[in-house]
């Protein structure tokens, strides 16, 4: 999936955060919904401007970012809250 067809960054929209094209829905916001337990159907129903392909692009973008950046701390998964 080429996420570039669906995700872009514009300094005039949400201070340049990556968003789904044609919306003000930031990638991190959408991922956060899933992290809170939302299901794909709930997201699509509540945000009708999104498509299943756009959601797939959100995750493709996030996966690529994780491959390219070290955004985690060594042994973070071993820490207790």
C-alpha positions in Angstrom: 0.0 0.0 0.0 1.3 3.4 -0.9 0.2 5.5 2.0 1.3 8.7 0.2 -2.0 8.6 -1.8 -3.9 9.1 1.5 -1.6 10.7 4.1 0.0 14.2 3.9 1.4 16.9 6.0 0.6 20.6 5.5 1.8 23.3 7.9 -1.6 25.0 7.5 -3.5 21.9 8.8 -3.0 20.9 12.4 0.4 22.6 12.5 1.8 20.1 10.0 0.7 16.8 11.7 0.3 14.0 9.2 -3.4 13.7 8.4 -5.7 11.8 6.1 -6.0 13.9 2.9 -9.2 15.9 2.6 -9.7 15.7 6.4 -8.4 17.2 9.6 -8.1 13.7 11.1 -4.5 13.2 12.3 -2.8 9.9 12.0 -2.0 9.8 15.7 -5.7 10.5 16.5 -6.9 7.6 14.4 -4.4 5.2 15.9 -5.4 6.4 19.3 -9.0 5.4 18.7 -7.9 1.9 17.9 -5.6 1.9 21.0 -8.8 2.8 23.1 -10.5 -0.2 21.7 -12.5 1.2 18.8 -13.2 -1.3 15.9 -12.8 -0.4 12.2 -16.6 -0.3 11.8 -17.0 2.2 14.6 -14.3 4.5 13.2 -15.8 4.4 9.7 -19.3 5.0 11.0 -18.2 8.0 13.2 -15.9 9.5 10.6 -17.7 8.9 7.2 -15.0 10.8 5.3 -12.6 7.9 6.0 -12.5 4.9 3.8 -11.1 1.4 4.5 -8.2 2.2 2.2 -7.5 5.4 4.1 -7.4 3.4 7.4 -5.0 0.9 5.9 -2.8 3.8 4.8 -2.8 5.2 8.4 -1.3 1.9 9.6 1.1 1.6 6.6 2.4 5.1 7.4 2.8 4.3 11.1 4.6 1.0 10.3 7.0 2.8 8.0 7.7 5.5 10.6 8.4 2.8 13.2 10.8 1.1 10.8 12.7 4.3 10.1 12.9 5.8 13.6 13.9 4.6 17.0 10.8 5.9 18.9 11.0 3.5 21.8 13.2 3.1 24.8 15.2 -0.1 25.3 13.4 -2.5 27.6 10.3 -0.2 27.8 8.1 -3.3 27.8 9.7 -4.5 31.0 8.8 -1.4 33.0 5.8 -1.5 35.3 3.4 1.4 35.7 
